[in-house]
Amino acid sequence: MSSVIDENKYYGGEQDVTDAVKVKLYPTNEQKCKINQNIGNRGFIWNKMLRKIKCEKVKPTMKNLNKILKELQIECPFLKNSESSSRQQVFIDLIQAYNKHKKEGRGFPKFKTRKNSNSSFRIQANNNNINLNERKNRIQVPTIGKIKFKTSKEHKQKIEESKINNITIKYENGLYYGIININTKHTPMKHHFEAIGIDIGIKRPLTCSNGLKIEELNLIKEEKNIKHYQREMSKKESGSKHFLIAQKNTGKQ
């Protein structure tokens, strides 16, 4: 016998959620120069700050790195061609990367090079400085201007009806993209909760009152697979990539 639980107790109604929409950008040649300069400035600031941390043992705090940024802006006036929040975002990202290294054991932050260059920068929204214009196919971005973009009608409507938090402009494989972070409304689906009876048997492990049947596992086949990957492990160097893959398949984590 089954019983339906009152779903209204589990339905929270409309909720505010954070989401991201990726759009393809079509900047003019002048806008491409500005975008590339913003990307270059980000790498320049990152490397200068990282050198201070690594070589001069400067503690990576908001206060210390903000002070370094102010000094850099005096020494290198071209940095002011970048939007202010994009410059500040560099040391926020650097602090996060450093903390992941210290707390989670991840690799120490690396210097930006041509081979290792996250070709992007982020601008925070403030006082509606990032917005869609009346033509709906261009997005206004500080220091860059109105950039033409394309996306689906659904995504465009989603952006128009949401609050923009920031935009990350990215260059990859010769193309430009914008990842727009937004606050939007989400209505959770109503879930149907149903209690069921479960019968545990010998030939068939589980039979549910709703008709679901769980068949017996083929343990012989599973045992053969485990032995196969154990043999594979014995042929690999301990700790290597292929060793860990074989180890995972045996279930020995």
C-alpha positions in Angstrom: 0.0 0.0 0.0 1.4 3.4 -0.9 0.7 6.8 0.5 1.4 10.3 -1.0 3.2 12.8 1.1 2.0 16.5 1.1 4.3 18.0 -1.5 3.5 21.6 -0.4 5.7 21.0 2.6 8.6 20.4 0.2 8.0 23.1 -2.3 9.7 26.4 -1.5 8.3 28.5 -4.4 10.4 30.9 -6.5 14.0 31.3 -5.5 16.9 33.7 -6.3 19.8 31.8 -7.9 23.1 32.7 -9.5 23.6 31.5 -13.1 26.0 32.2 -16.0 25.2 32.7 -19.6 27.9 32.4 -22.3 27.6 34.5 -25.4 29.7 34.9 -28.5 31.1 38.4 -28.9 31.9 40.3 -32.2 34.1 43.2 -31.2 35.3 45.8 -33.7 39.0 46.1 -34.4 39.2 49.0 -31.9 37.4 47.0 -29.3 39.7 44.0 -29.8 42.6 46.2 -29.0 41.0 47.3 -25.8 40.1 43.8 -24.8 43.6 42.5 -25.5 45.0 45.4 -23.5 42.8 44.4 -20.5 43.9 40.8 -20.8 47.6 41.9 -21.1 47.2 44.2 -18.1 45.8 41.4 -16.0 48.7 39.2 -16.7 51.2 42.0 -16.0 49.6 42.8 -12.6 49.4 39.1 -11.7 53.1 38.5 -12.4 54.2 41.6 -10.5 52.2 40.6 -7.4 53.2 36.9 -7.6 56.9 38.0 -7.8 56.4 40.0 -4.6 54.8 37.0 -2.9 57.3 34.4 -4.1 60.5 36.4 -4.1 60.0 39.1 -1.5 57.8 36.9 0.8 55.0 39.5 0.8 51.9 38.0 2.6 49.0 37.8 0.1 46.4 39.8 1.9 43.8 42.2 0.4 45.6 45.1 2.1 49.1 44.2 0.9 48.1 43.4 -2.7 45.9 46.5 -3.0 48.9 48.6 -1.9 51.0 47.0 -4.5 48.4 47.6 -7.1 48.3 51.3 -6.3 52.1 51.5 -6.6 52.0 49.7 -9.9 49.3 52.1 -11.3 51.6 55.1 -10.5 54.7 53.4 -12.0 52.8 52.1 -15.1 50.0 54.6 -16.1 48.9 52.3 -18.9 47.3 50.0 -16.4 44.6 52.7 -15.8 43.3 52.0 -19.3 41.8 48.8 -17.7 38.5 49.1 -15.8 39.2 49.5 -12.1 37.3 46.4 -10.9 39.1 44.3 -13.4 42.4 45.4 -11.9 41.2 44.6 -8.4 39.9 41.3 -9.5 43.5 40.2 -10.3 44.6 40.2 -6.6 41.3 38.6 -5.5 41.9 35.7 -7.9 45.5 35.5 -6.8 44.6 35.3 -3.1 42.0 32.6 -3.9 44.7 30.6 -5.9 47.2 31.0 -3.0 44.7 29.9 -0.4 43.8 26.8 -2.5 47.5 26.0 -2.5 47.9 26.4 1.3 44.6 24.8 2.4 43.8 22.2 -0.3 47.4 21.3 -1.4 47.0 22.6 -4.9 50.0 23.8 -7.0 51.5 27.1 -6.2 50.1 29.9 -8.4 52.1 30.2 -11.7 53.4 33.1 -13.6 51.4 34.1 -16.7 53.2 33.3 -20.0 52.1 32.9 -23.6 51.7 29.1 -23.0 50.2 29.6 -19.5 47.9 32.6 -19.9 44.3 32.6 -18.8 43.3 34.9 -21.7 40.4 36.6 -19.9 39.5 39.4 -17.5 36.4 40.1 -15.3 34.5 43.4 -14.8 32.1 43.8 -11.9 28.7 45.4 -12.5 28.2 48.6 -10.6 25.4 51.2 -11.1 24.2 49.5 -14.3 27.5 49.9 -16.0 27.0 46.5 -17.7 23.8 46.3 -19.6 22.0 45.5 -22.9 21.2 48.5 -25.0 17.9 49.2 -26.8 18.9 47.2 -29.9 19.2 44.1 -27.7 22.1 42.6 -29.7 24.8 44.7 -28.0 26.1 44.7 -24.5 27.6 47.8 -22.9 30.9 47.1 -21.1 33.0 49.7 -19.3 36.2 50.8 -21.2 35.2 48.6 -24.1 31.9 50.1 -25.3 28.9 48.5 -26.9 29.9 45.0 -28.1 27.8 43.1 -30.6 26.9 39.6 -29.4 24.9 36.6 -30.4 23.1 34.0 -28.3 19.8 32.1 -28.2 16.5 34.0 -27.7 16.1 32.1 -24.4 19.5 33.2 -23.1 18.9 36.8 -24.3 15.6 37.0 -22.5 17.2 35.5 -19.4 19.8 38.2 -19.3 17.3 41.0 -19.9 15.1 39.8 -17.0 18.0 39.2 -14.6 20.4 41.3 -12.6 23.9 41.3 -14.0 26.7 40.7 -11.4 29.8 40.7 -13.6 31.1 39.8 -17.1 34.2 37.8 -17.9 35.5 38.4 -21.4 37.5 35.6 -22.8 39.7 35.0 -25.9 40.1 31.5 -27.1 41.0 29.9 -30.4 40.8 33.2 -32.2 37.3 34.0 -30.9 35.9 36.2 -28.2 33.2 35.2 -25.6 31.4 36.8 -22.7 30.4 34.9 -19.7 27.7 36.9 -18.0 27.1 36.1 -14.3 23.5 36.9 -13.3 21.0 36.7 -10.5 17.8 35.1 -11.8 14.6 33.6 -10.6 14.2 29.8 -10.4 11.0 27.9 -9.7 11.9 24.4 -8.3 10.0 21.5 -9.8 7.3 20.0 -7.6 8.4 16.6 -6.4 6.0 13.7 -6.0 6.8 11.7 -2.9 5.5 8.2 -2.6 6.1 5.5 0.0 6.6 2.0 -1.4 7.0 -1.5 -0.1 10.1 -3.5 -0.7 10.3 -7.3 -0.8 13.8 -8.9 -0.3 14.2 -12.3 -1.9 16.8 -14.8 -2.8 16.5 -15.2 -6.6 15.7 -11.6 -7.0 17.3 -9.3 -4.4 14.6 -6.5 -4.4 11.1 -6.2 -5.7 9.2 -3.0 -5.1 5.5 -2.4 -4.8 5.6 0.1 -7.7 6.8 -2.6 -10.1 10.5 -1.9 -9.9 12.6 -5.1 -9.9 16.3 -5.2 -9.0 17.9 -8.2 -10.6 20.8 -10.2 -9.0 24.3 -8.9 -9.7 26.6 -11.0 -11.8 29.3 -11.3 -9.1 31.4 -13.7 -11.2 31.8 -11.1 -14.0 32.6 -8.4 -11.4 35.3 -10.6 -9.9 36.9 -11.2 -13.3 36.9 -7.4 -13.9 38.6 -6.8 -10.5 41.3 -9.5 -11.2 41.9 -8.0 -14.7 42.6 -4.5 -13.3 44.6 -5.9 -10.4 46.9 -7.5 -13.0 47.0 -4.1 -14.8 48.0 -2.4 -11.6 50.9 -4.9 -11.1 52.3 -3.8 -14.5 52.1 0.0 -13.9 54.4 2.2 -11.9 52.9 2.9 -8.4 51.2 6.3 -8.3 51.3 6.8 -12.1 48.2 8.0 -14.0 47.5 4.6 -15.5 48.1 2.9 -12.1 45.5 5.1 -10.4 43.0 4.4 -13.2 43.4 0.7 -12.8 43.2 1.1 -9.0 39.9 3.0 -9.3 38.4 0.3 -11.5 39.2 -2.3 -8.8 37.4 -0.3 -6.2 40.4 0.3 -4.1 40.3 4.0 -3.4 
